[in-house]
């Protein structure tokens, strides 16, 4: 099976995205209460959570907009 460069880049992007946002929300091991956002695979939406400040995973965004842009990219911008 052969892919064009744009198809290969798109598939690579999707694989990275799946690895990132399929992590569950993880508040971390510290006690800070920082407002962050994560992509909830079950609801299909970016949601707010309180991050403890250390530890965690890649499904942790500073802003709602960052989460939305990463997890809900416009299809036309991928090609």
C-alpha distances in whole Angstrom, upper triangle without the diagonal:
4,7,10,13,15,12,11,15,15,13,15,18,18,18,21,23,22,23,26,28,27,30,33,36,38,41,42,45,47,50,49,48,46,44,41,38,35,32,33,30,32,34,31,33,35,38,41,42,44,43,45,44,43,40,37,34,31,32,35,36,39,39,38,36,34,33,32,30,28,27,28,26,26,23,24,24,21,19
4,7,10,12,9,9,13,14,12,14,17,17,17,20,22,22,23,26,27,27,30,34,36,38,41,42,45,47,50,49,48,45,44,40,37,34,32,33,30,33,34,31,33,34,38,40,42,44,43,45,44,42,40,37,33,31,31,34,35,38,38,37,35,33,32,31,29,27,27,27,25,25,21,22,22,19,17
4,6,8,6,6,9,10,10,12,14,15,15,18,19,20,21,24,25,25,28,32,34,36,39,40,43,45,47,46,45,42,41,37,34,32,29,30,28,31,32,28,30,31,35,37,39,41,40,42,41,40,38,35,31,28,29,32,32,35,34,33,31,29,29,28,25,24,23,23,21,21,18,18,18,15,13
4,5,5,6,9,10,11,12,14,15,17,18,20,21,23,24,26,27,30,33,35,37,40,40,44,45,48,46,45,42,40,37,34,32,29,31,29,32,33,29,31,31,35,38,39,42,40,43,41,40,38,36,32,29,29,32,31,34,34,33,30,29,28,27,24,23,23,23,20,20,17,16,16,13,11
4,5,5,6,8,10,10,12,14,15,17,18,20,21,23,24,26,28,31,33,35,38,38,41,43,45,44,43,40,38,35,32,30,28,30,28,31,32,28,30,30,33,36,37,40,38,40,39,38,36,34,30,27,27,30,29,31,31,31,28,26,26,25,23,21,22,22,19,19,16,16,15,12,10
4,5,5,6,9,10,10,12,14,15,16,18,20,21,22,24,26,30,31,33,36,37,40,42,44,42,41,38,36,32,30,28,25,28,26,29,29,26,27,27,31,33,35,37,36,39,37,37,35,32,29,25,26,28,27,29,29,28,25,23,23,22,19,18,19,19,16,15,12,12,11,8,6
4,5,5,6,9,10,10,12,14,15,16,18,20,21,22,25,28,30,32,35,36,39,41,43,42,41,38,36,32,29,27,24,26,24,27,27,24,26,26,30,33,34,37,36,38,37,36,34,32,28,25,25,27,27,30,29,28,26,24,23,22,20,18,18,18,16,16,12,13,13,9,8
4,5,5,6,9,10,11,12,14,15,17,18,20,21,24,27,29,31,34,34,37,39,42,40,40,37,35,31,29,27,24,26,24,27,28,25,26,27,30,33,34,36,35,37,36,35,32,30,26,23,24,26,26,29,29,28,26,24,23,23,20,18,19,19,17,17,15,15,15,11,10
4,5,5,6,9,10,11,12,14,16,17,18,20,22,26,27,29,32,32,35,37,39,38,37,34,32,29,26,24,22,25,23,26,27,23,24,24,28,30,31,33,32,34,33,32,30,28,24,21,21,24,23,26,26,25,23,21,21,20,17,15,16,17,14,15,13,13,12,8,9
4,5,5,6,9,10,10,12,14,15,16,18,21,24,25,28,30,31,35,36,38,37,36,33,31,27,24,22,20,22,20,23,24,20,21,22,25,28,29,32,31,33,32,32,30,27,23,20,20,22,22,25,24,23,21,19,19,18,15,13,14,14,11,12,10,11,10,6,7
4,5,5,6,9,10,10,12,14,15,16,19,22,24,27,30,30,34,36,38,37,36,33,31,28,25,22,20,21,19,22,23,20,22,22,25,28,29,32,30,33,32,31,29,26,22,19,19,22,22,26,26,25,23,21,20,19,17,15,14,15,14,15,13,14,14,10,11
4,5,5,6,9,10,11,12,15,16,18,21,23,25,28,28,31,33,36,35,34,31,30,26,24,21,19,21,19,23,24,21,22,22,25,27,28,30,29,31,30,28,26,24,20,17,18,20,21,24,24,24,22,20,19,19,17,14,14,16,14,16,14,16,15,11,12
4,6,5,6,9,10,11,12,14,16,20,21,23,26,26,30,31,33,32,31,28,27,23,20,18,16,19,17,21,21,18,19,19,22,24,25,28,26,29,28,27,25,22,18,15,15,18,18,21,21,20,19,16,15,15,13,10,11,12,11,13,12,14,12,9,11
4,5,5,6,9,10,11,12,15,18,20,22,25,26,29,31,33,32,31,28,26,23,20,17,15,16,14,18,19,15,17,17,20,23,24,27,26,28,28,27,25,22,18,15,15,18,18,21,21,20,19,17,15,15,13,11,10,11,10,13,11,14,13,10,12
4,5,5,6,9,10,11,13,17,19,21,24,25,28,30,32,32,31,28,27,23,21,18,15,17,15,18,20,17,19,19,22,24,25,27,25,28,27,26,23,20,16,14,14,17,18,22,22,22,21,18,17,17,16,13,12,14,14,16,15,18,17,13,16
4,5,5,6,9,10,12,15,17,19,22,22,25,27,29,28,28,25,24,20,18,16,14,16,15,18,20,17,18,17,20,22,22,24,23,25,24,22,20,17,14,11,12,15,15,19,20,19,19,16,14,15,14,11,11,13,13,16,16,18,16,13,16
4,5,5,6,8,10,14,15,17,20,21,24,26,28,27,26,23,22,18,15,13,11,13,12,15,16,13,14,14,17,19,20,22,21,23,23,22,20,17,13,10,10,13,13,17,17,16,16,13,11,12,11,8,7,10,10,14,14,16,15,12,16
4,5,6,6,9,12,14,16,20,21,24,26,28,28,27,25,23,19,16,13,11,12,10,13,15,13,14,14,17,19,20,22,21,24,24,23,20,17,13,11,10,14,15,19,19,18,18,16,13,14,14,11,9,12,13,16,16,19,18,15,18
4,6,6,7,11,13,15,18,18,22,24,26,26,25,23,22,19,16,13,12,13,12,15,17,15,16,16,18,20,20,22,20,22,22,20,17,14,11,9,9,13,15,18,19,19,19,17,14,16,16,12,11,14,15,19,19,22,20,18,20
4,6,6,10,11,13,15,16,20,22,24,23,22,20,19,15,13,10,9,11,11,15,16,14,14,13,15,17,17,18,17,19,18,17,15,12,8,6,6,9,11,15,16,16,16,13,11,13,13,10,9,13,14,18,18,21,19,17,21
4,5,8,9,12,15,16,20,22,23,22,21,19,17,14,11,8,6,8,7,11,12,10,11,10,12,14,14,17,16,19,19,18,16,13,9,7,5,9,10,14,15,14,15,12,9,11,12,9,7,11,13,16,17,21,19,18,21
4,6,9,12,15,17,20,22,24,24,23,21,20,16,14,10,8,8,6,10,12,11,12,12,14,16,16,18,17,20,20,19,17,13,10,9,8,11,14,17,18,17,18,16,13,14,16,13,10,13,16,19,20,23,22,20,23
4,7,8,12,13,16,19,21,21,20,19,18,15,13,9,9,9,9,11,14,13,14,13,13,15,14,16,14,17,17,16,13,10,7,7,6,9,13,16,17,17,19,16,13,16,17,14,12,16,18,22,23,26,24,23,26
4,6,10,12,15,17,19,19,18,17,16,13,12,8,8,7,8,10,12,13,13,12,12,13,11,14,13,15,16,16,13,10,8,10,7,10,13,16,17,17,19,17,14,16,18,16,14,17,20,23,24,28,27,25,29
4,7,9,13,15,16,16,14,14,13,10,9,6,8,8,10,12,13,13,12,11,9,10,8,10,9,12,13,13,12,8,8,9,7,8,11,13,15,14,17,16,13,15,18,16,14,17,20,24,25,29,27,26,30
4,6,9,11,13,13,13,12,13,11,11,9,11,11,14,15,17,17,16,14,12,12,9,9,8,9,11,10,8,5,7,9,8,8,12,14,16,16,19,17,15,18,20,18,17,20,23,27,28,31,29,28,32
4,7,8,9,9,9,9,10,9,11,10,13,14,16,18,19,19,18,15,13,11,8,6,4,5,8,8,8,6,9,12,10,9,12,13,15,16,19,18,16,19,21,20,19,22,25,28,30,33,31,31,34
4,6,8,9,10,11,13,12,13,13,16,17,19,21,22,22,21,18,16,14,11,9,6,5,6,5,5,5,8,12,12,10,13,15,17,19,22,20,18,22,23,21,21,25,27,30,32,35,33,32,36
4,7,9,11,13,15,15,17,17,20,20,22,24,25,26,24,22,20,18,14,12,9,6,8,6,6,8,12,15,15,14,17,18,21,22,25,23,22,25,27,25,25,28,30,34,36,39,36,36,39
4,6,9,11,14,14,17,18,21,22,25,26,27,27,26,23,20,18,14,11,8,5,6,6,8,10,14,17,17,15,17,17,20,22,25,23,22,26,27,26,26,29,31,35,37,40,37,37,40
4,7,9,13,14,17,18,22,22,25,27,27,28,26,23,20,17,13,10,8,5,7,9,11,13,16,19,19,16,18,17,20,22,25,24,23,26,28,27,27,30,32,36,38,41,38,38,42
4,6,10,12,15,17,21,22,25,26,26,27,24,21,18,15,12,8,7,4,5,9,12,13,16,18,18,15,16,14,17,19,22,21,21,24,26,25,25,28,30,34,36,38,36,36,40
4,7,9,12,15,18,19,23,24,23,24,21,18,15,12,9,5,6,5,7,11,13,13,16,18,17,13,14,13,15,16,20,19,18,22,24,23,23,26,28,31,34,36,34,35,38
4,6,10,13,16,18,22,23,22,22,19,16,14,10,8,5,5,6,7,10,13,12,15,15,14,11,11,9,11,13,16,16,15,18,20,20,21,23,25,28,31,33,31,31,35
4,7,10,14,16,19,21,19,19,16,13,10,7,6,5,6,9,10,13,15,14,15,15,13,10,9,8,8,10,13,13,13,15,18,18,18,20,22,25,28,30,28,29,33
4,7,11,13,16,18,17,17,14,10,8,6,5,6,6,10,10,12,13,11,12,12,10,6,6,5,6,8,11,10,9,12,15,14,15,17,19,22,25,27,25,26,29
4,7,9,13,15,14,13,10,6,5,4,6,8,9,13,13,15,15,12,12,11,8,6,5,6,6,6,9,9,7,9,12,12,11,14,16,19,22,24,23,23,27
4,6,9,12,11,10,8,5,5,7,7,10,10,14,14,15,14,11,10,9,5,5,6,9,9,8,11,10,7,9,12,10,9,12,15,18,21,23,22,21,25
4,6,9,9,7,6,4,6,9,10,14,14,17,18,19,17,14,12,10,7,8,9,12,12,10,11,10,7,8,11,9,7,10,13,16,18,21,20,19,23
4,5,6,6,6,6,7,10,11,14,15,18,20,20,19,15,13,13,9,11,12,15,15,12,15,14,10,11,14,13,10,12,15,18,20,23,23,22,25
4,6,5,7,9,10,14,14,18,18,21,23,23,21,17,15,14,11,13,15,18,18,15,17,16,12,13,15,13,10,12,15,18,19,22,22,21,24
4,6,8,11,11,14,15,19,20,23,24,25,23,19,18,17,14,16,18,21,20,17,19,19,15,15,18,17,13,14,18,20,21,25,25,24,27
4,5,8,9,13,14,18,20,23,25,26,24,20,19,18,15,16,17,20,18,15,17,18,14,13,17,16,12,13,17,19,20,23,24,23,26
4,7,9,13,15,19,20,24,25,25,24,20,18,17,13,15,15,18,17,14,15,15,12,10,13,13,9,9,13,15,16,20,20,19,23
4,6,10,13,16,18,21,22,24,23,19,18,16,12,13,13,15,13,10,12,12,9,8,12,12,9,9,13,15,17,20,20,20,23
4,7,10,13,14,18,19,20,20,16,15,13,10,10,9,12,10,7,9,10,6,6,10,10,8,9,13,15,18,21,20,20,24
4,7,10,12,16,17,19,19,16,15,14,11,10,10,11,10,8,11,12,9,10,13,13,12,13,16,19,21,24,23,24,27
4,7,9,13,15,17,17,15,15,15,12,10,9,10,9,8,12,12,10,12,15,15,14,16,19,22,24,27,26,26,30
4,6,10,12,14,14,12,13,14,11,9,10,11,11,11,14,14,12,15,18,17,16,18,21,24,27,30,28,28,32
4,7,9,12,13,11,14,15,13,10,11,11,12,13,17,16,15,18,20,19,19,22,24,27,30,33,31,31,35
4,6,8,9,8,11,12,11,8,10,10,12,14,17,16,15,18,20,19,19,22,24,27,30,33,30,30,34
4,6,8,9,12,14,14,11,13,13,16,18,21,19,18,22,23,22,22,25,28,31,33,36,34,33,37
4,7,8,11,13,14,11,12,12,15,17,20,18,18,21,23,21,22,25,27,30,33,35,32,32,36
4,6,10,12,13,11,14,14,17,20,22,19,19,23,24,22,23,26,27,31,33,36,33,32,36
4,7,10,12,11,14,15,18,20,22,20,18,22,23,21,21,25,26,30,32,34,32,31,34
4,7,8,8,11,13,16,17,20,17,15,19,20,18,18,21,23,27,29,31,29,28,31
4,6,7,10,13,16,17,18,15,14,17,18,15,15,19,20,24,26,28,26,25,28
4,5,8,11,14,15,16,12,11,14,15,11,12,16,17,21,22,25,22,21,24
4,7,10,12,12,14,11,8,12,13,10,10,13,15,19,21,24,22,20,24
4,7,9,10,12,10,8,12,13,11,11,15,17,20,22,25,23,22,26
4,6,7,9,6,6,9,10,9,10,13,15,18,21,23,20,20,24
4,7,9,7,8,11,12,12,13,16,17,20,23,25,22,23,26
4,5,5,6,9,10,11,12,14,15,18,21,23,20,21,25
4,5,5,6,9,10,10,11,13,16,19,21,19,20,24
4,5,5,6,8,10,10,11,13,16,18,16,18,21
4,6,5,6,8,10,10,13,16,18,15,16,20
4,6,5,6,8,10,13,16,18,16,16,20
4,5,5,5,7,10,13,15,14,15,18
4,6,5,5,8,11,13,11,12,15
4,6,6,10,12,14,12,11,15
4,6,10,11,14,13,12,16
4,7,9,12,11,11,15
4,6,9,7,8,11
4,6,6,7,10
4,5,5,7
4,5,6
4,6
4
